[in-house]
Amino acid sequence: MVVTRFAPSPTGYLHIGGLRTALFSWLWAKHSGGKFLLRIEDTDLARNSDEALEAIIKAFDWVGMSYDGEVLYQSKRFDIYKTYIDRLLEEGNAYKCYMSKEELDALREAQMAKGERPRYDGRYRDFEGTPPQGVEPVIRIKAPQSGKIEFEDGVKGFISIDASEVDDFIIARSDGVPTYNFVVAIDDHEMGLTDVIRGDDHLYNTPKQIVVYRALGLALPKFYHVAMINNEQGKKLSKRDGATDVMEYKTQGFLPEALLNFLVRLGWSHGDQEIFTLEQMIELFEPSNINKSASSYNLDKLLWINATHMKNMPTDQMIELLKSYDCDISTHDKKEAILKATIERAKTMIELKEQIELILNAPKEYDSKAVQKAFKADTKEILSSFIEDLMTLQPSSSQEIHALMNAFLSARELGFGKLGQPLRIALLGAMSGSGLDEIIDIIGIDETKARVQRVIESI
């Protein structure tokens, strides 16, 4: 059975790079009928934040990526890590190192002066003398001193490095707190992970974790290292480019299914298909199809995907969702018409809300440039005559309103702009917006008359 995980540190918000990694792991587990586990890597007690932890859990709830079992916290597992460290010490695969900070600094300076890569020189690896006084030792693992450290990466292919590239790294600090690469290997083993999907910024941690696995005689999981997300200029994604809190995307009016659809396409593909439901992603996802090269964040594409998912959402569901953006049209007798008139013009829920409110709320002011362009000497007479026809004929649908407008223009031999532009300003306050026949049908003939009279009086 496939078992994957996502393991964030609660030192900041969950950003989209992290969410994409979690999504790939979640999809592979769901595709395979396996388990997706959540682990919180909170051993850095000084930097942990309850707010950050809450934000991570909230983000998972919003996008609908459920995890199996209880959340695992590294900070509650120190006794388990100590058991493994004691075992390594007893079996001679780890040792106490009494090297002081001053000695380590001097060693690094000497190595750098010779043009060598700074690394621990193993001076306490086989130490049997009397430990120096007043020095609390760190625990170092015995890394292999010859040969290769090799593994098959599911994305990057066969990886091989010289064992000499990995020194006897610290697995427990002098205060007993275990280090990152050690606890990750222990937890991945204890959680029964079969597949580890993570960003390729962790690629150089993997050989160290393999050293831990092999020192303890543990089986390796399958590793997949996913290339990073760059901005549109090919550089590291910044907050300005979109590497912001996942929950900020909700605030900006993006749908969770659209965000996941966008993220799955950043580094993975299935033919030329762009739009995926969650069910389709689960059915089609294979980590072997993850791209080797970095992907580029494209806001226009995200907006297009979001708009497509909005249009595909059932009307009742969309009306309910609008409530969470303080836009309640559920009791409006023209609610379906409102959505039909506005959904094509909106790329986010915020834009949809604005388009709806533009129709339902009479304008408090009018765009001055639009007024200057649209209002001519005969505009007042044209608008007044149109309202008279509207009140007389009482059209009861947008189709009848459309026919009335065409007949009005034809009878007077007018171009559409002579009526359409000033009428749109009267109804919306600006030149852009939904179709005039749809707007009139939604707000009604009396409200249309009131808005037109208001613009005639004020301009």
N, C-alpha and C positions, 0 to 999 in steps of 0.2 A: 504494500500500500504506500502511495506517495504521501509524504509528510513534509510540508513546507512551513516557513515562518516569516514574520516580519519583526524586526527587533530595533525599534527606535530608541534614542536616548531622550529622556524628558527634560531637555535643556533648552528647548525652543519649540516653535510651532511645527506642525507637519506641513512640509512644502510639497509641491507637485512631483519633484524628483523622487522623494520618499514614497509618495502615494503610488507612482508608477511601479516602483520596485515591489511594493506590497500587492498591487494589482496583478502583476505577472505571477507572483507566488500564489496568490489566491485563485487565479484562473487555472493554474496548473493543478492545484489540489482539487478544485471542483471538477475540472475536466476528467481527472483520473479517479474520481470517487474517493479521494483521500481526505487528509486533514490539513487545515491551515491554522497555525498557532500564532499567538501574539506574545512577545516577550518584551519587557521593558528593561533596557540596559541602564540601570540607575546606580551603578557602583560609584559614580562621581558624586558623592553625597553633597559636596559643597555647591555644585552647579545645578542640582536637581530642582525642578519647579513643579509645584502642584498644578499651577495654571497650565503649564505646557503639557503635563500628563493628561489633564482634563480635555485640552484642545485636541490631542491625538485621538482619544477615545471618541470624542464628539465628531471628529472628522470621519472616523470609521462608521459611526452610526448614520451620518448624513448620506454617505455614498452607498450604504447598504452592503458593505463587505463584512459579513459576520465571521467571527473566528470561533474555533472549536475549543471547548473546555475553558478553564480559568486563565486569566492573564498571569503570566509568570514574571516575578520581579527578582532581578539579580540581587538586590540589596537584602533579600530574605534568604539567600542561599550560601552565605559565607561559610557556614559549617560544612556544607557539601564540598565547596572548593578546598577547604582546609584538609578534608579527608583525602582528596586526590593529591594535594601537595605533599602530605605526609607519606603517601604511598610512593611517590616519585623519589622522595628523599631516602626512604627505606630501601628501595630497589636500586639506588645508586644512579638514578636518571636525572636527579636534580641535586643541587648543593647550595650551601650557604656562602654568600660572598660578602666579605667584610671590607670591601674597597670603599674608601671614603669619597665624598664628593670632590674633595681637593685632588685626590689621586686620579679620579676619573677625568677631571678637567685637564690635568697635566698630561695624561695619556692622549687625550683627544688633540691637544695643542701640538704635541710631538708628532702625532700621526699626520695631522694636517700640514705641518711644516715640511714633511717628507712627501707631500702630495698623495698620501694614502687616505682611504675612506675611514672615517672615525668608527671604531668598533671596539668592543670589549676584548681584551687579550687572553681571557681564560686563566688568569693567574691564580684563582682560587678553585679551579675545576677539580684538581686532585689534592687539595690542601689537607694536610694531616697534622699541621703544627698547632701551636697555642693561639686561639683567636685574639686579636688585638682588643685592648680594654676600651670600653666606652663606645663601641660601634655596634649599632643594631644591624644585623645582616639583612640583606635582601636574599630572595631565593631565585636562583637561575636554573634554567633547564639545560641539560646537556644536549646541544644540537649536534648533528652528525658533522664530522670534520673532513669527510671526503665523500666522493660520489655526487649524486644528483638528487634534487627534490623535484619530483615530477607528478603531474596529474593531468587528466583529460578535462578540459573546460568545455561545457556544453555550448558556449558561444564562441570562444576564441580558439578552440582546438587544443592541441597538445602543448602543454607548458612544461618547460624544463629549465631549472636554474642550478648552478653549482652550489653544493652544500655550503661552500665557504662564504656564500653571500649572506648566510644567516648565522649570527653569532649566538653565544649562550645568553639569550635574552631573559630579562627579569619576568618571573611569573607571579611573584608576590613582593610587595614593597616592604620596607623595614617596619612599617606599622601593621603588617599582616594583610593589608588589602590586596587582593589578587588583581592582576593586570588584564587589560582588555582581551588580548589574543588568547590568553589562557582560559578565561571564563566563557568566552564564545565557543571554544572547542568543547569544553565540558558540557555546557548547556545544550549545544546542538546534538551531542551524543545522548545526553540524558532525556532529551525531548523526543528522541527517536527519529531525527530528521533524516530523510533520504535525499532531499534536494535543497540546496542552498542557492537561492537566486538573489543577487545583490548587485549594487553598482560597482563598476570596475575601479573605483577609487579604493576598493578593498582588495584588489588583486594582489598587492604586495603583502597583505596580511596573511594570505592563504598559505604560503610556505611555512610561516611560523606556526599556524594552527595545525598544519600537517605534522610538524615536529611534535606537537603535543599529542595528537592522535597516535602517532607511531610509538612514542615513549610509553604510552599507556596500553598499547596493543589494541586500539579501537579501530573499527572499520570507518573508512572515509565516506562522507556523503558525496553526491554528485554536485559539482560546483558549476554555476552559470554566472559569469560576470558581464553585466549589461553596460554598454557604452552610455556615456552621460548625455544629458539634454543640453544643447547649446542654444544661444540666442540666434537671431536671424543673421547676425554677422559672423557666426561661427565661434564666438567666444563664450566663456562660462556664463550660464544663466544668472542674472542678478534679480533682485527684488523688483526693479523697474521693468524687467522683461517678463515677469510672471512668476518668479520663484518666491511667491508670497504664501501666506497661510492659506491652506486649502479652504478654510471656512470663509475666507474673503471672496472666493468665487461664488459662494452662495449669496453673500451680500450684494455682489455685482449682478446677480440675476442669472447665473448659469445653473442648468439642471445637472444633478449628480450623474445621471446616465450619459449625458453629453460630455461631461468632463472625463469620465472613464473611457468613453469612445475615443475622445481626442488623445488621451494618454496611451491607450493600447496601440494606436497608430504611430506613436513616437517610438519607433524601434521594432515594430512587428507589423507584418502585413499578411493579408490573405487575398491573393490576386490583386484586382483593382478595386475591391470593395472598400468603401469609405465609411458607410454608416452601418453600425452594428448595435443590435439590442444586447442586453447583458446575457441573455440566453445564447445568442449566436457567438458571443465572445467565449463563453464557457465551452461550447461545442467545438469551436474551431481552433482554440489556442493550443499551440505546441511550442515549448521553449526552444526547440531546435530551429524554429523559424525567426528567432530574434536576430536582428541585424548586428553585424560586427561593428559597424561605424556609428558615430554619434548622430543623433537626430536633432532637428532644429525646431524650436518653439515658434509657432506661427499663429498670432492672435486672430488674424482674419479667418484662418481655417477653423479655429475654435469657435468663433462667432457663427460661421456657416454651419458647423455641426450642431451647435446649440439651437440655431434657428430651425434646422431640419427636425430635431427631436421635439421642439415645441410644436411644430406643425403636425407631427405624427401623434402627439398626445391626445387621448380622448377628451372631448369637450368637458365632461363632468369633472374629470381629473384636473384639467387646467383651471377651471373655475374654482375648485377647492384649493389648488396651489396658490392662486392669486391672493387668497386670504392672508397667507403668510407674508405677503408683500404689502399688506394694508390696502388691498383693493378687493372689495367684496361686491360682486355683481350677481351673487347667487339668487337674490330675490327680484332682480330686474326682469320684466317680462320680455325684454329683447336681448337676453344674455347671449344666446347663440349668435344673433346678428352682430352683437358687439364684438365677439371673438372673431367672427368671419371678417369683419371690417378692419380689424387691427392686427391680426396674427401675421399677415404677410409682410407687414412693415416693421416687425420687431425681431431683433436678434437675441435679446435677453429679456428676462422677466421684468426688469426695470424699464426697458423700452416699451414693453407691452403695457405695463401699468401707465406709463406716460401717455401712450396713444389712447388708451381708454379714457383717462382723465381729461385729455384734450377734447374728446367728444362730449363727455357727460357734464363737464363744468364749463359754464359760459365764460368766454374770455373776459379778463379784467382790463386788458390793454391790447393794443393792436400794433403789429410790426410796422414801424414808420416807413421803411423802405418799400414794403409790400403795398402799403396804402398809397404811397406816392405813384407807384407803378400802375395800380389797378383802378384807382378812383378817378374818373373823368367827369366832365360836365354833365353827361347823361346818365351817370351811374345810379343816382338816387331814383330817377324815374324808372330805370330798368328793374332795380331791386323791388321797388314798390309795386310795379305791375306784376312781377313774378309772384310776390306774396299774395296779391289779389287772386291770381289764377290758382295758386296753391290752396287758398282758403275756400275758393268756389268749388274746385274739383275734388278736394279731399282724397287724394290718392292714398291707398292703404298698404302699399308695398314698395320696396325699393325699385322694382321693375316699373310700376306705374309712375313713380316719381321720375325715373329716368325718361320714360316716354313723354311725360309732361314737359320736362326741360327741353327735350328735342323739339317738341311741337312749338313751345314758346319761342325758341331761337329761330326756328324755320319761319314762323309767321312774321317775325320782325326782321328777317334776313340779317341776323346777328351771328358773329363768330362766337364759339363757346367761351372764349376768354372774357368777352364783354359782360357775361353773367357769372361765369364760373369763378373768376379771380376775386371780384369783390364779395361774392356770396361766401366763398371759402374763408375770407378774412372775417366776415361777419359771424360765421359759425365757430371758427377755431382761433381767430386772432392772428393767423399766419397763412402763408401760401401753401404749405405742405400739409398732408394728412390723408385720411381715408377718402373714399369716394363720396361725393356730395349726396347722391341718392341714398347711400347707406346711412350717412350721418343724419339726414332729415328723417329717414324711416325710424332711426333709433331715438332721436330726441323728441320727435313728434312735430306736428304742424304748428301748434301754439308756441312751443319753445323756439322753433325756427323763426316765426314771425317776431317774437320778442327780441331775439338776437339781431335780426335785421333792422328792426326799428331803433335798437340801441346804437348800432353802428351808424345809421343815418343821422341820428341826433348828435352823435359825438364827433363826426367828421364833416 
